[in-house]
Amino acid sequence: MIDALGTAIQGAHAALQSFDQAASQIAKAGTNAVEQVTNNSATTPAQSDGLQSGIVKAVVQMSQAETNYTANAKVIETVDRLAGETLDILA
């Protein structure tokens, strides 16, 4: 039971890191787009597609991280509930 808890905590931590990384990628893409407009830099369709593709990938990564975090949180809740029931039985 403790192994499951440790694994779930590590999984939740990894999901948070993945979410943060994706959020940073989106923020960076937005900053790059603003800089291009500010500097009147011409963007080619290929550059625009690359920017959009990177944002889409980051949004997908964020969605996956959220799902992973939710799954790990459910494991933590289950371990907590089982530990409580075990203590109730032993009491």
N, C-alpha and C positions, 0 to 999 in steps of 0.2 A: 504494500500500500504506500509506503514511503517512497519507493522507487517511482511509482506512478506520479506522486506529487512532485517529486524533483524533476521528472521528465516534463510534466505539464508546465511547471514554472519556467524551465528553460525554453520550452516551446513558446510560451507567452512572451518571454523576453525577446526571443528571435523574431516573433511577429511584430513586436513594437519597433525593433530596429529596422525591419524591412519596410514598415509603414513610414517611418521617419525618412528613410533613404528615398522612397518614392516621392514623398512630399517635397524633399529637397530638390529632386530632379524637376518636379513641376515648377517650383519657385524659380529655379535657375532658368528653365525654359522661358518663363514669363519675363524674367529680367533681361534675357538675351533679346527677346522680341521687342521690348521697350527700348533697349539700346539701339536696335536697328532702326526703329522709327525715329528716335531722337537724333540719330546721326544721319538720317536720310539715306541709310544704306539700302540699296536695292536688294531685295531677296528674290532668288529664282524660285520657280515652282518646286524644284527639287529640294531646295533648302526649307521651304514652307512645309512640304510633305514630310521631310525628316523631322522637323520640329513637332508636327502634329503626331507623327508616329511615336516619337519619344514620349509625348504627353499621354497618348493612349496606353502605351506600355506601362507607364508609371501608374496610371489610374487602375489598370488591371492588377498591377502588383499591390496597390493599396487594398483593393477588394480581396485579393487572396490573403493578404496579411490580416485583414479584419476577420475573415472566415477562420483562419488558423488561430487567431487570438480567442475567438468565441469558442472554438472546439476545446482549446486548452483550458479556458475558464470553466467549461462544463466538467472537465475531468477534475479540476480542483474542487468544484462544488460537490461532485460525487464522492471524492476521497474524504472531504470534510463531513459529509452526511454519513458515510460508512463508519468513520472514526467515532462520530457521535453515537451512532447506534450500537457500536461495539462497546463503548463505555457504558451505555444504558444497560446492556445485557450483563456486563460484568458487575454493575453496581447492585 
